[in-house]
Amino acid sequence: MSTGTAKGANLPTRFGYRPLTTATTPHVQLDQYAPRALQEELWTRMTGLPGVTSGRSGVSFPQTRAVHLAPDLAHGPDDAFMVRTEFAHLHGDGSGSLHVALPPERAAEAIQTGWAEEHPVVTMGLGPETWVMLYGTKNDTGLGVIWQLVQDSYAFACGQTSLPAA
């Protein structure tokens, strides 16, 4: 199953084994941490999206950095957001992992190709299938994939099926 990315490409399969994570909340990545420089590059890109403001997460630890979409742009369905207009947050635990909301088919593709896993609230039947954890990445190639998935989350929150080609 593949819906394509905002730029029309399918997700590549992630190399290696999946990081260890907790099976309950708080949902955290336990190994294979992303280098700090890659985390900061991702954050810079996330906060550079049009109509996005950064702030605390409404559903995670205080050190977690969240992106919130301007209400006038937040045309996505309720399950495109974790709380209010928060569509993604980067964990402050040093792992580089993040939670995002993705369209259901895209979330399934990210899981199938090894870039993501369901949030535990999904497996418990308490949250939408759109909520996934994206693993912290260890290299520039992975950063490109994670960035694409964040852009897909942003487009979902905006009520778009995809972003315009660059």
Solvent accessible surface area in square Angstrom, and as a share of the most:
residue,aa,sasa,rsa
1,M,141,0.63
2,S,60,0.39
3,T,64,0.37
4,G,17,0.16
5,T,15,0.08
6,A,10,0.08
7,K,117,0.49
8,G,62,0.60
9,A,57,0.44
10,N,96,0.49
11,L,15,0.07
12,P,70,0.44
13,T,106,0.62
14,R,32,0.12
15,F,193,0.80
16,G,53,0.51
17,Y,149,0.57
18,R,93,0.34
19,P,6,0.04
20,L,112,0.56
21,T,34,0.20
22,T,39,0.23
23,A,90,0.70
24,T,84,0.49
25,T,70,0.41
26,P,76,0.48
27,H,7,0.03
28,V,30,0.17
29,Q,1,0.00
30,L,94,0.47
31,D,38,0.20
32,Q,31,0.14
33,Y,102,0.39
34,A,8,0.06
35,P,63,0.39
36,R,139,0.51
37,A,78,0.60
38,L,23,0.11
39,Q,6,0.02
40,E,66,0.29
41,E,70,0.31
42,L,6,0.03
43,W,29,0.10
44,T,89,0.52
45,R,78,0.29
46,M,0,0.00
47,T,46,0.27
48,G,61,0.59
49,L,17,0.09
50,P,93,0.58
51,G,34,0.33
52,V,18,0.10
53,T,87,0.50
54,S,64,0.41
55,G,33,0.32
56,R,159,0.58
57,S,11,0.07
58,G,39,0.37
59,V,81,0.47
60,S,35,0.23
61,F,91,0.38
62,P,85,0.54
63,Q,100,0.45
64,T,3,0.02
65,R,70,0.26
66,A,0,0.00
67,V,0,0.00
68,H,39,0.18
69,L,2,0.01
70,A,29,0.23
71,P,110,0.69
72,D,105,0.55
73,L,62,0.31
74,A,27,0.21
75,H,129,0.58
76,G,15,0.14
77,P,67,0.42
78,D,135,0.70
79,D,47,0.25
80,A,0,0.00
81,F,20,0.08
82,M,18,0.08
83,V,38,0.22
84,R,185,0.68
85,T,32,0.18
86,E,0,0.00
87,F,0,0.00
88,A,0,0.00
89,H,4,0.02
90,L,1,0.00
91,H,13,0.06
92,G,33,0.32
93,D,56,0.29
94,G,15,0.15
95,S,0,0.00
96,G,3,0.03
97,S,0,0.00
98,L,0,0.00
99,H,9,0.04
100,V,0,0.00
101,A,0,0.00
102,L,0,0.00
103,P,38,0.24
104,P,53,0.34
105,E,96,0.43
106,R,4,0.02
107,A,1,0.01
108,A,37,0.29
109,E,4,0.02
110,A,0,0.00
111,I,46,0.23
112,Q,126,0.56
113,T,19,0.11
114,G,10,0.09
115,W,18,0.06
116,A,0,0.00
117,E,35,0.16
118,E,68,0.31
119,H,24,0.11
120,P,5,0.03
121,V,25,0.14
122,V,20,0.12
123,T,94,0.55
124,M,102,0.45
125,G,64,0.61
126,L,136,0.68
127,G,19,0.19
128,P,38,0.24
129,E,105,0.47
130,T,0,0.00
131,W,44,0.16
132,V,0,0.00
133,M,0,0.00
134,L,0,0.00
135,Y,2,0.01
136,G,1,0.01
137,T,14,0.08
138,K,113,0.48
139,N,85,0.44
140,D,108,0.56
141,T,102,0.59
142,G,3,0.03
143,L,6,0.03
144,G,37,0.35
145,V,13,0.08
146,I,2,0.01
147,W,44,0.16
148,Q,19,0.08
149,L,0,0.00
150,V,0,0.00
151,Q,20,0.09
152,D,13,0.07
153,S,0,0.00
154,Y,15,0.06
155,A,1,0.01
156,F,19,0.08
157,A,0,0.00
158,C,14,0.08
159,G,45,0.43
160,Q,81,0.36
161,T,140,0.82
162,S,55,0.36
163,L,27,0.14
164,P,112,0.70
165,A,86,0.67
166,A,124,0.96
